[in-house]
Amino acid sequence: MIHQYKLNGYHIVLDIPSGSVHVVDDVAYDAIALYETHSKEEIIQQLLETYGDRPDVTRDELSLCLADIEQLKANGTLFSSESYLDNPVQWHPPKPVIKALCLHVAHTCNLNCTYCFASQGNYQGQGALMDFETGKQALDFLIAQSGSRTNLEVDFFGGEPLMNWEVVKQLVAYGRSQEAVHNKKFRFTLTTNGILLDDDVMDFANREMHNVVLSLDGRKEIHDHLRKDYNGNGSYDQIVPKFQEFVRRRGQQDYYIRGTFTHHNVDFTNDIFHMADLGFTQLSMEPVVCAPGEPYALTEEDLPQLYEQYELLAKEMLKREEEGRGFTFYHYMIDLQSGPCIYKRITGCGSGTEYLAVTPWGELFPCHQFVGDPKYSMGTVWDGVTNPSLQETFQQCNIYAKAECKDCWARLYCAGGCAANAYHATGSITGAYEYGCHLFRKRMECAIMVQAALQLGETKHE
């Protein structure tokens, strides 16, 4: 399978099975489109008719072009086959090895964000804070279930994790104390709304956290529209100066300013550019996922503008890179040289198998977006996984278990998409969240164009 598209003056051809990316001229682009359905002579005749007024398009030149295409095919980088499909249902190891936990240290929050998937932090249940003993047991469980893996990941999540900050610090200290004992290395991350960000948090996070995710939706009027406190006040003015100071202190370490865009700001690039103009250089902006009837839900009518926004973002990123004030965008960060192995391209994030979420009382779920749904309770950090059939279901959740993925050119970039989004949209983790698929394909086209332009040493922006 190949996928062809034109963007920002580039003619791009993707060979899906091999992952090869070809940036070609217009003649080669058209020749490739005809290659598998027409004879050599038919292709030459058609291209001569199309480009007959161009002196550089001759029969000899077209023959050379077709020879190049034939060589690319012979090399396995164009019109290649999916040779790794001999056993498509066995992409997970027989016994899952857990490498990451999302620790819900706080099922409570000091903000009352309208679109919160976690029901304002309590996940449709009772508010709670994780105690140290439960968190300690979670880390012990992770170590015990991680097999020979050295690098383990733990995300402190909520609700708002800073509402249980002392336990976070205690758990980091405990994790560090176990590293040499078990030949492990913890990579801790923190996701916060920033309200409680202070000097202690900044210093500790910059010393101990591998990554920090800071929630900001962009322009003040956009951010404050849905991210309010319980008195109905927006949080922009409280958090932006703190985020700026935090990032200043953090230096070159990883962080993300992460926003959510909704029907209220379909022009979300203005929010991304606003965040970049505030001095933030590592940015992410996610489409809201919610019930279709919500007033902030994205609609089918929004899609054309969203496509335009992603293209606008890609072009502006190249422009700013040329001007020496570039920034990164999470969804455009792809590696065209190697990228994830085929195992990860097929199986995705590992939710329910390699990655689990832990509630404040130690209950296990496939990921944070399943927390609170009793059908997806997997066990506890004390008893381990006591619902192996559910884990087996997630083991088989890959792109070859999803009928909608079969003919999608982007399947090896998204690995079938988010299981939770599929479940909430279709009732099955092996379904497809179609709206998200539309956005993902556009993002990937833009991301590949950006990376190709950067590797070619070009930052043109039409």
C-alpha positions as CSV (number, residue, x, y, z in Angstrom):
1,M,0.0,0.0,0.0
2,I,1.1,3.5,-0.8
3,H,-0.3,6.9,0.1
4,Q,0.2,10.0,-2.0
5,Y,-0.5,13.6,-1.1
6,K,0.6,17.2,-1.9
7,L,1.2,19.7,0.8
8,N,3.1,23.0,1.0
9,G,4.6,22.5,-2.4
10,Y,5.8,19.0,-1.7
11,H,4.8,15.9,-3.6
12,I,5.0,13.1,-1.0
13,V,4.7,9.3,-1.5
14,L,4.5,7.0,1.5
15,D,5.3,3.3,1.3
16,I,3.2,2.1,4.2
17,P,4.6,-1.4,5.0
18,S,8.3,-0.3,4.9
19,G,7.7,3.2,6.3
20,S,9.7,4.8,3.5
21,V,9.0,8.4,2.7
22,H,9.7,9.7,-0.9
23,V,9.6,13.4,-1.8
24,V,9.4,13.5,-5.6
25,D,8.7,15.9,-8.4
26,D,5.3,16.2,-10.1
27,V,6.2,13.9,-13.0
28,A,7.4,11.1,-10.7
29,Y,4.4,11.6,-8.5
30,D,2.0,11.0,-11.4
31,A,4.1,8.1,-12.7
32,I,3.9,6.4,-9.3
33,A,0.2,6.8,-9.2
34,L,-0.1,5.0,-12.5
35,Y,2.6,2.4,-12.0
36,E,0.6,-0.5,-10.7
37,T,-2.4,-0.2,-13.0
38,H,-0.9,0.8,-16.4
39,S,1.8,-0.6,-18.6
40,K,5.1,1.2,-19.1
41,E,4.1,2.4,-22.5
42,E,0.7,3.6,-21.2
43,I,2.4,5.6,-18.5
44,I,4.8,7.2,-20.9
45,Q,2.1,8.2,-23.3
46,Q,-0.2,9.6,-20.6
47,L,2.6,11.7,-19.1
48,L,3.7,13.0,-22.4
49,E,0.2,14.2,-23.0
50,T,0.0,15.8,-19.6
51,Y,3.5,17.4,-19.7
52,G,3.9,17.8,-23.5
53,D,4.7,21.5,-23.2
54,R,7.7,20.8,-20.9
55,P,11.1,20.3,-22.7
56,D,12.5,18.3,-19.8
57,V,9.7,15.7,-20.0
58,T,10.8,13.4,-22.8
59,R,10.4,9.7,-23.6
60,D,14.0,9.0,-22.5
61,E,13.5,10.9,-19.2
62,L,10.3,9.1,-18.5
63,S,11.9,5.8,-19.1
64,L,14.6,6.7,-16.6
65,C,12.0,7.7,-14.1
66,L,10.2,4.4,-14.4
67,A,13.5,2.6,-14.0
68,D,14.0,4.4,-10.7
69,I,10.6,3.4,-9.6
70,E,11.3,-0.2,-10.5
71,Q,14.5,-0.1,-8.5
72,L,12.8,1.3,-5.4
73,K,10.3,-1.5,-5.7
74,A,13.1,-4.0,-5.9
75,N,14.7,-2.5,-2.9
76,G,11.5,-2.9,-0.8
77,T,10.9,0.8,-0.3
78,L,8.0,1.3,-2.7
79,F,5.0,-1.0,-3.3
80,S,6.5,-3.3,-0.6
81,S,4.6,-6.2,1.0
82,E,3.7,-6.6,4.7
83,S,6.0,-9.6,5.3
84,Y,5.6,-9.4,9.0
85,L,2.0,-10.6,8.9
86,D,2.7,-14.3,9.2
87,N,1.1,-14.3,12.6
88,P,-0.8,-11.0,13.1
89,V,-2.6,-11.9,16.4
90,Q,0.6,-12.7,18.4
91,W,2.2,-9.3,18.8
92,H,2.4,-9.4,22.6
93,P,4.6,-11.7,24.6
94,P,2.8,-14.7,26.2
95,K,3.1,-13.1,29.6
96,P,2.6,-9.4,29.8
97,V,5.5,-7.4,31.2
98,I,4.4,-4.2,32.9
99,K,6.7,-1.2,32.4
100,A,4.5,1.8,33.3
101,L,1.9,2.9,35.9
102,C,-0.3,5.9,36.0
103,L,-0.6,6.6,39.7
104,H,-3.8,8.4,40.6
105,V,-2.5,10.0,43.8
106,A,-5.5,12.3,44.0
107,H,-9.1,11.8,43.0
108,T,-9.9,15.4,43.7
109,C,-9.1,18.7,42.0
110,N,-9.0,22.4,42.8
111,L,-10.4,23.2,39.4
112,N,-13.9,22.5,38.0
113,C,-13.1,22.2,34.3
114,T,-16.3,21.7,32.3
115,Y,-14.9,19.1,29.8
116,C,-12.9,17.0,32.3
117,F,-13.1,13.3,31.3
118,A,-12.5,12.5,34.9
119,S,-15.6,14.2,36.2
120,Q,-13.7,17.0,37.8
121,G,-11.1,14.7,39.2
122,N,-13.1,12.1,41.1
123,Y,-13.9,9.7,38.2
124,Q,-17.6,9.6,39.0
125,G,-16.9,8.3,42.4
126,Q,-15.8,9.5,45.8
127,G,-12.9,11.9,46.2
128,A,-9.8,10.3,47.6
129,L,-6.0,10.7,48.2
130,M,-3.6,7.8,47.8
131,D,-1.7,7.1,51.0
132,F,2.0,6.2,51.0
133,E,1.5,2.5,51.7
134,T,-0.7,2.1,48.7
135,G,1.7,4.0,46.5
136,K,4.6,2.0,47.8
137,Q,2.8,-1.3,47.1
138,A,2.1,0.0,43.5
139,L,5.9,0.6,43.0
140,D,6.7,-2.8,44.4
141,F,4.1,-4.4,42.1
142,L,5.6,-2.6,39.1
143,I,9.1,-3.8,40.0
144,A,7.9,-7.4,40.4
145,Q,6.0,-7.4,37.1
146,S,8.6,-5.6,35.0
147,G,10.7,-8.7,34.3
148,S,14.1,-7.8,32.8
149,R,13.1,-4.2,31.9
150,T,15.4,-1.6,33.4
151,N,13.5,1.6,32.7
152,L,10.2,1.9,34.4
153,E,7.8,4.8,34.1
154,V,5.5,6.3,36.7
155,D,3.1,9.2,36.0
156,F,1.7,11.1,39.0
157,F,-1.8,11.9,37.9
158,G,-5.2,13.0,39.2
159,G,-7.4,14.9,39.7
160,E,-4.7,17.2,40.7
161,P,-1.6,15.4,42.0
162,L,-0.2,18.4,43.8
163,M,-3.1,18.1,46.3
164,N,-1.2,15.1,47.6
165,W,2.3,16.5,47.1
166,E,4.0,15.1,50.2
167,V,3.0,11.5,49.2
168,V,4.4,12.2,45.7
169,K,7.7,13.2,47.2
170,Q,7.7,10.1,49.5
171,L,7.0,7.8,46.6
172,V,9.8,9.3,44.5
173,A,12.2,8.8,47.4
174,Y,11.1,5.2,47.8
175,G,11.4,4.5,44.1
176,R,14.9,5.9,44.1
177,S,15.8,3.7,47.1
178,Q,14.8,0.6,45.1
179,E,16.7,1.3,41.9
180,A,20.1,-0.1,42.8
181,V,18.4,-3.0,44.8
182,H,16.5,-4.2,41.7
183,N,18.6,-2.9,38.8
184,K,15.8,-0.5,37.8
185,K,15.6,3.1,36.8
186,F,12.4,5.1,37.5
187,R,11.4,7.8,35.1
188,F,8.8,9.9,37.0
189,T,6.5,12.3,35.3
190,L,3.9,14.8,36.7
191,T,0.7,16.2,35.2
192,T,-0.6,19.4,36.8
193,N,-2.9,22.3,36.4
194,G,-0.4,24.6,38.1
195,I,-2.6,26.1,40.7
196,L,-0.4,24.8,43.6
197,L,2.9,25.2,41.7
198,D,5.4,26.8,44.1
199,D,9.2,26.9,44.7
200,D,9.2,23.5,46.4
201,V,7.4,21.8,43.6
202,M,9.5,23.5,40.9
203,D,12.8,22.6,42.5
204,F,11.7,19.0,43.3
205,A,10.2,18.4,39.8
206,N,13.2,19.8,38.0
207,R,15.4,17.5,40.0
208,E,13.3,14.3,39.9
209,M,10.8,14.4,37.1
210,H,11.7,13.1,33.7
211,N,8.9,15.1,32.2
212,V,6.2,17.5,33.4
213,V,2.9,18.2,31.7
214,L,1.4,21.6,32.3
215,S,-2.2,22.2,31.4
216,L,-2.9,25.4,29.5
217,D,-5.5,25.8,26.7
218,G,-4.0,28.9,25.1
219,R,-5.4,32.4,25.0
220,K,-6.8,33.8,28.2
221,E,-10.4,33.9,27.0
222,I,-10.2,30.4,25.7
223,H,-8.5,28.9,28.7
224,D,-10.8,30.6,31.2
225,H,-13.9,29.6,29.3
226,L,-13.8,26.0,30.5
227,R,-10.9,25.8,33.0
228,K,-12.5,27.5,36.0
229,D,-12.3,27.1,39.8
230,Y,-15.3,26.2,41.9
231,N,-16.2,29.9,42.3
232,G,-16.4,30.2,38.5
233,N,-13.2,32.1,38.1
234,G,-10.7,31.4,35.3
235,S,-7.3,30.1,36.1
236,Y,-5.1,31.7,33.4
237,D,-3.8,34.6,35.4
238,Q,-2.8,32.3,38.3
239,I,-0.9,29.7,36.3
240,V,0.8,31.4,33.3
241,P,3.4,33.3,35.4
242,K,4.1,30.1,37.3
243,F,4.5,28.1,34.2
244,Q,6.9,30.6,32.7
245,E,9.0,30.6,35.8
246,F,9.0,26.8,36.0
247,V,10.1,26.4,32.4
248,R,12.8,29.0,32.9
249,R,14.2,27.1,35.8
250,R,13.8,23.7,34.0
251,G,16.2,24.7,31.2
252,Q,16.6,22.0,28.6
253,Q,14.7,19.3,30.4
254,D,11.5,17.8,28.9
255,Y,8.1,19.4,29.6
256,Y,4.9,19.9,27.7
257,I,2.4,22.7,27.7
258,R,-0.7,20.7,27.0
259,G,-4.0,22.2,25.8
260,T,-7.4,20.9,24.7
261,F,-9.3,22.5,21.9
262,T,-13.0,22.3,21.5
263,H,-15.8,23.6,19.3
264,H,-15.3,27.0,21.0
265,N,-11.8,27.3,19.5
266,V,-11.7,25.5,16.2
267,D,-9.0,28.2,15.3
268,F,-6.7,26.4,17.8
269,T,-3.5,27.4,16.1
270,N,-4.0,30.9,17.6
271,D,-3.8,29.2,21.0
272,I,-0.7,27.3,20.0
273,F,1.0,30.4,18.7
274,H,-0.1,32.3,21.8
275,M,1.7,29.7,24.0
276,A,4.8,29.9,21.8
277,D,4.8,33.7,22.1
278,L,4.7,33.3,25.9
279,G,8.0,31.6,25.6
280,F,7.0,27.9,25.7
281,T,8.7,25.7,23.1
282,Q,7.4,22.2,23.8
283,L,3.7,22.2,23.0
284,S,0.8,19.8,22.7
285,M,-2.9,20.5,21.8
286,E,-5.4,17.7,21.9
287,P,-8.9,17.6,20.4
288,V,-11.6,17.2,23.1
289,V,-13.2,13.8,23.4
290,C,-16.7,13.9,24.8
291,A,-20.3,13.0,24.3
292,P,-21.6,14.4,20.9
293,G,-24.3,16.5,22.6
294,E,-22.0,18.6,24.7
295,P,-21.9,22.3,23.6
296,Y,-18.1,22.2,23.3
297,A,-18.1,18.9,21.3
298,L,-16.3,19.0,17.9
299,T,-18.7,18.5,15.0
300,E,-18.5,17.1,11.5
301,E,-18.8,20.7,10.2
302,D,-15.6,21.6,12.1
303,L,-13.5,19.1,10.2
304,P,-12.6,21.3,7.2
305,Q,-11.4,24.1,9.4
306,L,-9.5,21.7,11.6
307,Y,-7.7,20.3,8.6
308,E,-6.8,23.9,7.5
309,Q,-5.5,24.6,11.1
310,Y,-3.2,21.6,11.1
311,E,-1.7,22.7,7.7
312,L,-1.4,26.3,8.9
313,L,0.4,25.0,12.0
314,A,2.9,23.0,10.0
315,K,3.7,25.9,7.7
316,E,4.1,28.4,10.6
317,M,6.4,25.9,12.4
318,L,8.7,25.9,9.4
319,K,8.6,29.7,9.1
320,R,9.4,30.1,12.8
321,E,12.2,27.5,12.6
322,E,13.7,29.6,9.7
323,E,13.4,32.7,11.9
324,G,15.2,31.1,14.8
325,R,12.2,30.9,17.1
326,G,11.0,27.4,16.4
327,F,8.9,25.2,18.7
328,T,8.0,21.5,18.8
329,F,4.5,20.2,18.6
330,Y,3.9,16.8,20.1
331,H,1.9,15.3,17.2
332,Y,4.5,16.4,14.6
333,M,7.4,14.7,16.4
334,I,8.1,11.6,14.3
335,D,11.3,9.9,13.4
336,L,11.5,9.3,9.7
337,Q,14.9,7.6,10.0
338,S,13.9,4.7,12.3
339,G,10.9,5.4,14.5
340,P,9.1,2.7,16.6
341,C,9.7,-1.0,15.9
342,I,7.0,-2.9,14.0
343,Y,5.9,-4.4,17.3
344,K,5.0,-0.9,18.7
345,R,3.5,0.2,15.4
346,I,1.1,-2.7,15.5
347,T,0.2,-2.8,19.2
348,G,0.3,0.8,20.3
349,C,0.5,2.2,23.8
350,G,0.3,-1.1,25.7
351,S,-2.8,-0.1,27.8
352,G,-4.0,-3.1,29.8
353,T,-0.8,-5.0,29.2
354,E,2.4,-3.0,29.6
355,Y,0.7,0.1,31.1
356,L,-1.9,0.2,33.9
357,A,-3.6,2.9,36.0
358,V,-3.8,2.7,39.8
359,T,-6.6,4.3,41.8
360,P,-6.0,5.9,45.2
361,W,-7.1,2.7,46.9
362,G,-4.9,0.5,44.7
363,E,-7.3,-0.8,42.1
364,L,-5.9,-1.6,38.7
365,F,-7.4,-0.4,35.4
366,P,-6.1,-0.6,31.7
367,C,-5.4,3.1,31.7
368,H,-6.6,6.3,33.3
369,Q,-9.6,6.7,30.9
370,F,-11.1,3.4,32.1
371,V,-10.9,4.2,35.8
372,G,-14.2,4.1,37.5
373,D,-15.8,1.6,35.0
374,P,-16.3,-1.7,36.9
375,K,-16.3,-3.7,33.7
376,Y,-12.6,-2.8,33.3
377,S,-11.4,-3.4,36.9
378,M,-8.3,-5.7,36.5
379,G,-7.3,-6.4,40.1
380,T,-5.3,-4.6,42.8
381,V,-1.6,-3.8,43.5
382,W,-1.8,-6.3,46.3
383,D,-3.5,-9.2,44.5
384,G,-2.1,-8.4,41.0
385,V,-4.1,-8.9,37.8
386,T,-7.1,-11.0,38.8
387,N,-9.0,-10.6,35.6
388,P,-6.6,-12.3,33.1
389,S,-9.3,-12.6,30.4
390,L,-9.6,-8.8,30.3
391,Q,-5.8,-8.6,30.0
392,E,-6.0,-11.1,27.2
393,T,-8.5,-9.0,25.4
394,F,-6.2,-6.0,25.5
395,Q,-3.3,-8.2,24.4
396,Q,-5.2,-9.0,21.2
397,C,-6.1,-5.3,20.6
398,N,-3.9,-4.4,17.6
399,I,-4.5,-3.0,14.1
400,Y,-5.2,-6.4,12.7
401,A,-8.1,-6.9,15.2
402,K,-9.8,-3.7,13.9
403,A,-11.7,-4.0,10.6
404,E,-11.6,-0.3,10.1
405,C,-7.8,-0.3,10.1
406,K,-7.3,-2.8,7.3
407,D,-7.2,-0.3,4.5
408,C,-6.1,2.8,6.4
409,W,-2.8,4.1,5.2
410,A,-2.0,5.6,8.7
411,R,-2.5,2.4,10.7
412,L,1.2,1.8,11.3
413,Y,1.5,5.4,12.6
414,C,-1.4,5.3,15.1
415,A,-1.3,1.5,15.9
416,G,-5.1,1.5,15.9
417,G,-5.6,4.5,18.0
418,C,-6.7,4.9,21.6
419,A,-8.5,1.9,23.0
420,A,-10.5,4.1,25.4
421,N,-11.6,6.5,22.8
422,A,-12.7,3.5,20.6
423,Y,-14.6,2.0,23.6
424,H,-16.4,5.3,24.4
425,A,-17.3,5.9,20.8
426,T,-18.3,2.4,19.7
427,G,-18.7,0.3,22.9
428,S,-15.7,-1.9,21.9
429,I,-11.9,-1.4,22.4
430,T,-11.5,-3.0,18.9
431,G,-13.7,-0.4,17.3
432,A,-12.5,2.9,15.8
433,Y,-13.2,6.4,16.9
434,E,-13.8,7.7,13.4
435,Y,-13.6,11.4,14.2
436,G,-10.2,10.9,15.8
437,C,-9.1,8.9,12.8
438,H,-9.9,11.8,10.5
439,L,-7.8,14.2,12.6
440,F,-5.0,11.7,13.0
441,R,-4.5,11.2,9.3
442,K,-4.3,15.0,8.7
443,R,-1.8,15.4,11.5
444,M,0.4,12.7,10.1
445,E,0.4,14.2,6.6
446,C,1.4,17.5,8.2
447,A,4.0,15.9,10.5
448,I,5.7,14.0,7.7
449,M,5.8,17.1,5.5
450,V,7.4,19.1,8.4
451,Q,10.0,16.4,9.1
452,A,10.8,15.9,5.4
453,A,11.3,19.6,4.9
454,L,13.6,19.8,7.9
455,Q,15.7,16.8,6.8
456,L,16.0,18.3,3.3
457,G,17.2,21.5,4.9
458,E,14.3,23.4,3.6
459,T,11.9,25.6,5.5
460,K,9.8,26.9,2.7
461,H,6.2,27.9,3.6
462,E,3.8,28.6,0.8
